[in-house]
Amino acid sequence: MLGRLRRWQAERFETRHPLPDAEWREARDRLPLLAALSDTEAERLGWRAWRLLHTKRVSLHPELAETTPFDERARLALAAQACLLTLGWEEEEHQEAFANVHEILILPEAFRRRVADMDEAGVVHEYIDERAGETSSQGPVVVSFPDLMESGDFTGFNVLIHELAHKLDLGNSLDVDGFPPLPREIDAKEWYRVFMGVWEDLQSRLARGEPTPIDDYAATHPGECFAVCCEHFFTAPDALERAYPELYALLGRYFRQNPQARLPTPTHEHSGSRDPARH
């Protein structure tokens, strides 16, 4: 019954709010990540993104709003990158997954937070952490404008996908732990085993002073491991599949997508270390 209601609501929305086709085509042409979609995927994603813009708040910091035009094309490009994660899910699943997404806030620059961490010896270390994005259970998704502008291609970095992956992770807890709500067809033990294997491999490589095949920020916390792997799944799928084929297959079942099939041309090897300012 709920699924039927959601479908009726979606159909009603489409009737009352036609998708601006010209702006959506321009948004797709603007970003390689969207241009690589099939026509069927693009139509589905366009409507998802358009509905998100009508149901969630997307806002610019006042300082940024004074200097940066943010037209319908730009808004659609942003929303589409967010909705790309749930493109393979049914409408009801998509809405439930993003029920904790209320606002996407764009700041002029990367921002700073004072952080206190306790080491294994019980000593608390305080430092200033520079961030490209952050979110919390019911808080806004906050991203910096420069990092948003660097997102949207196949380089392995996407601040929106990273932060929205945290939102998926937070779907069953108040803290990111790398363990989002799973569909029935994926066993929790399998999820833990595969991700633990990736986690241990990253830790071992860093301990030996070796480069990591994906962004080494994934080794800082299990929740960051999940978010970074989601970034790579969508924006560097070839690199993720080469490094961790079992993880790529698992995420393919979780997202019900195969981003590697969308790659227009083979991408370069990704070193895995880009920017530590990610949360």
C-alpha positions in Angstrom: 0.0 0.0 0.0 2.8 2.4 0.9 4.7 1.6 -2.3 1.6 2.3 -4.4 1.1 5.6 -2.6 4.7 6.6 -3.3 4.3 5.8 -6.9 1.1 7.8 -7.1 2.8 10.7 -5.5 5.7 10.5 -8.0 3.3 10.4 -10.9 1.4 13.4 -9.5 4.6 15.3 -9.1 5.7 14.7 -12.7 2.3 16.0 -13.9 2.5 19.2 -11.9 6.2 19.9 -12.2 7.6 19.0 -15.7 11.3 18.2 -15.8 13.1 21.1 -17.4 14.6 19.0 -20.3 16.9 21.7 -21.7 18.5 22.4 -18.3 18.8 18.6 -17.5 20.6 18.0 -20.9 23.0 20.8 -20.1 23.6 19.4 -16.6 24.4 16.1 -18.1 26.7 17.6 -20.7 28.5 19.5 -18.0 29.6 16.4 -15.9 31.2 13.3 -17.3 29.6 11.2 -14.5 26.1 12.1 -15.8 27.0 12.2 -19.5 28.0 8.5 -19.2 24.5 7.4 -18.2 22.3 5.6 -20.6 19.2 7.4 -21.8 17.0 5.2 -19.5 19.2 5.8 -16.5 19.3 9.5 -17.3 15.6 9.9 -17.5 15.1 8.1 -14.2 17.9 10.1 -12.5 16.6 13.4 -13.9 13.2 12.9 -12.3 14.8 11.8 -9.0 17.0 14.9 -8.9 14.1 17.2 -9.8 12.0 15.8 -7.0 14.8 16.1 -4.6 15.1 19.8 -5.4 11.4 20.2 -4.6 11.5 18.3 -1.3 14.9 19.1 0.2 16.6 22.4 0.8 19.6 23.3 -1.3 21.2 26.5 -0.2 24.3 28.6 -0.6 26.1 30.4 2.1 25.2 34.1 1.9 28.7 35.1 1.0 28.8 32.6 -1.8 25.3 33.5 -3.0 26.4 37.1 -3.6 29.2 36.1 -6.0 28.2 32.7 -7.5 25.3 32.2 -9.9 23.5 28.9 -9.1 21.0 28.3 -11.8 18.6 25.3 -12.5 21.3 23.5 -14.4 23.7 23.7 -11.5 21.1 22.7 -9.0 20.1 19.7 -11.2 23.8 18.6 -11.5 24.2 18.7 -7.8 21.0 16.8 -7.0 21.7 14.2 -9.7 25.1 13.4 -8.1 23.3 12.9 -4.8 20.6 10.7 -6.3 23.1 8.6 -8.3 23.7 6.5 -5.2 20.0 5.3 -5.1 19.5 5.2 -8.9 19.2 1.4 -8.8 16.7 1.3 -6.0 12.9 1.6 -6.2 11.2 4.9 -5.4 10.2 3.8 -1.9 13.7 2.6 -1.1 15.1 5.9 -2.4 12.9 8.0 -0.3 13.5 5.9 2.9 17.3 6.1 2.3 17.2 9.9 2.1 14.7 10.5 4.8 17.5 11.9 7.0 18.6 14.3 4.2 16.9 17.7 4.9 19.4 20.2 3.5 22.5 20.5 1.3 24.4 23.5 2.3 27.3 24.8 0.1 30.1 26.9 1.8 32.5 29.2 0.0 35.6 27.3 1.1 36.8 24.2 3.0 36.0 24.8 6.7 37.7 24.1 10.0 36.7 22.1 13.1 38.6 21.7 16.4 38.8 17.9 17.0 39.9 15.9 20.0 41.0 12.3 19.6 42.1 9.8 22.2 45.0 7.5 21.3 45.5 3.9 22.5 47.4 5.2 25.6 44.4 7.3 26.7 46.1 10.6 25.7 43.7 13.2 24.2 45.1 15.1 21.2 43.5 18.3 20.0 44.0 19.7 16.5 42.3 21.9 13.9 40.9 19.8 11.1 40.2 21.2 7.6 37.1 19.6 5.9 35.7 19.5 2.4 32.3 18.3 3.8 30.5 16.9 6.8 27.2 15.7 8.0 25.4 14.0 10.9 22.3 11.9 11.6 19.7 14.7 11.1 22.0 17.6 10.3 22.6 19.2 6.9 25.0 17.8 4.3 27.6 20.5 4.2 30.1 20.7 1.3 32.7 23.3 0.2 32.1 25.0 -3.2 35.7 24.3 -4.5 35.4 20.6 -3.8 31.9 20.5 -5.3 33.4 22.0 -8.5 36.0 19.2 -8.5 33.3 16.5 -8.3 31.4 15.0 -11.2 34.1 13.1 -13.2 35.9 9.8 -13.0 38.9 10.7 -10.9 37.8 8.9 -7.7 36.7 12.0 -5.8 33.2 13.3 -5.2 32.4 15.2 -2.1 28.6 14.8 -2.5 28.7 11.0 -3.0 31.0 10.8 0.0 28.7 12.8 2.3 25.5 11.1 1.0 27.2 7.7 1.6 27.5 8.8 5.3 23.8 9.5 5.2 23.1 6.0 4.0 25.4 4.7 6.8 23.5 6.7 9.4 20.2 5.1 8.4 20.4 2.7 11.3 22.5 4.5 13.9 23.6 7.9 15.2 27.2 7.3 14.2 28.9 6.3 10.9 30.3 2.8 11.3 30.5 1.5 7.7 27.4 -0.7 8.3 24.4 0.8 6.6 20.9 -0.9 6.5 21.3 -3.9 4.2 18.8 -5.4 1.8 17.7 -8.9 2.5 19.8 -10.5 -0.2 23.1 -9.3 1.5 24.1 -11.1 4.7 25.6 -8.9 7.4 28.4 -11.4 7.9 29.4 -11.2 4.3 29.4 -7.4 4.4 31.6 -7.4 7.5 34.0 -10.0 6.1 34.5 -8.2 2.8 34.9 -4.7 4.3 37.1 -6.0 7.1 39.4 -7.5 4.4 39.7 -4.2 2.7 40.3 -2.4 6.0 43.0 -4.8 7.0 44.7 -4.6 3.6 44.8 -0.8 3.9 46.2 -0.9 7.4 48.9 -3.4 6.3 50.0 -1.3 3.3 50.2 1.8 5.4 52.2 0.0 8.1 54.7 -1.1 5.5 54.9 2.4 4.0 53.3 1.2 0.7 50.8 3.3 -1.4 47.2 2.3 -1.2 45.1 1.4 -4.2 42.3 3.7 -3.1 42.4 6.9 -1.2 44.2 6.3 2.1 41.6 8.4 3.9 39.6 5.2 3.9 42.0 3.8 6.5 41.2 6.4 9.1 37.8 5.0 10.2 35.4 2.2 9.1 32.8 4.9 8.3 35.3 6.7 6.1 36.2 3.4 4.5 32.6 2.9 3.4 32.3 6.5 2.1 35.6 6.4 0.2 34.7 3.0 -1.3 31.4 4.4 -2.5 33.2 7.3 -4.1 35.4 5.0 -6.0 32.6 2.6 -6.9 30.9 5.4 -8.8 33.8 7.6 -9.9 36.8 5.2 -10.2 35.0 1.8 -10.6 37.9 0.3 -12.6 40.4 1.1 -9.9 38.2 -0.3 -7.2 37.4 -3.5 -9.1 41.1 -4.1 -9.8 42.1 -3.5 -6.2 39.2 -5.2 -4.4 37.0 -7.2 -6.9 34.9 -8.8 -4.2 34.1 -5.4 -2.7 33.2 -4.0 -6.1 30.8 -7.0 -6.6 29.3 -6.5 -3.2 28.7 -2.8 -3.7 27.2 -3.6 -7.1 24.7 -5.8 -5.4 24.0 -3.2 -2.7 23.5 -0.3 -5.1 22.2 -2.6 -7.9 24.4 -0.8 -10.4 27.5 -1.5 -12.5 29.3 1.9 -12.9 32.2 0.2 -14.7 30.0 -0.4 -17.7 29.5 3.4 -18.0 33.1 4.3 -18.3 33.5 6.0 -21.7 37.2 5.1 -21.9 39.7 3.3 -19.6 40.7 5.6 -16.8 44.2 6.0 -15.4 45.4 4.2 -12.4 44.3 6.0 -9.3 47.0 6.5 -6.6 44.5 6.6 -3.8 45.8 9.7 -2.0 44.1 13.0 -2.9 43.1 15.2 0.0 42.8 14.4 3.7 40.1 17.2 4.2 37.2 14.8 3.9 34.6 13.7 6.5 
